[in-house]
Amino acid sequence: MSSVCDSDTFFKALNGFFEEHGYELYPVLNQFRKYREGGFTNVIFSNTQYADRLVVECTFGCRINLVEETVMPFSNGVNGYKEESNTTVTNLANYLGKPGFKLRVENTSSLEESVCFVKTFFETEGFEFLEKMTSVRQVEAFFNANPTGNSMYSFNHQLRAFRGITLATIAQNPRWEELRKEYLQLLSKYGTPPIIIDKFNRLCSHLARISLN
């Protein structure tokens, strides 16, 4: 029997709202997704079920097919890469600057509060943020503003480097060579295995060779 504290109830409570904004529910992937030319934007809810409550982490971002298809042949073996991968991804905790922030559903009241919070957030700024992420130039500008610093757009520093240099190529960033060196610094900073650094260097050679300009 469905409970006010289970995932099905939570998704059902939000389904109509996201449908109104063009997002379709993909239950197997725990997300609402909106397809658009060249990719999609999505909102993912990772739910952890406890005996007396449901804890929900909200993650959101976009996929730019050209970036992911370019990166894919060189990213095999890089932890976190999937066929359904996002180019950019963040969560409410990062976006709001509140480490560890998650939604907690324990009863009807907290369910309504959590659903209201999600709706208000996306109506006031979340959907606008996701729309910005559909522009390659916008994403590139955000992604490559500070390659060696903390990023709100990626959880995985290895894939961040792969995607960042690919975005720089597509957007014809004149700082391409500087960015390549900065991403190598980032990979070195986190003790990236040589095999992954080799894959990154091969991706860079590929990008320079095919010249997407």
Number of C-alpha atoms within 10 A of each C-alpha: 3 8 13 17 22 22 22 12 14 21 18 11 15 16 15 14 15 19 14 9 12 12 20 17 21 12 12 6 12 15 20 22 22 18 14 11 8 11 17 20 24 23 25 21 21 16 18 13 14 11 8 10 17 20 18 20 17 18 18 24 25 27 22 23 16 15 22 22 11 17 21 17 10 19 21 13 10 16 10 12 16 12 8 9 16 23 26 23 23 19 22 20 16 15 14 9 11 10 10 10 15 17 20 18 24 17 15 12 10 16 21 13 15 18 18 13 13 16 15 12 13 16 13 10 11 18 17 11 13 20 14 14 24 21 13 17 17 13 22 22 16 18 23 24 13 13 22 17 9 10 19 16 22 21 15 14 19 23 20 22 26 27 25 26 29 24 25 24 21 17 18 15 18 10 11 20 13 11 21 21 13 18 24 19 15 19 22 13 11 10 10 14 10 11 11 19 19 12 19 25 16 13 21 19 12 13 19 14 9 8 11 11 10
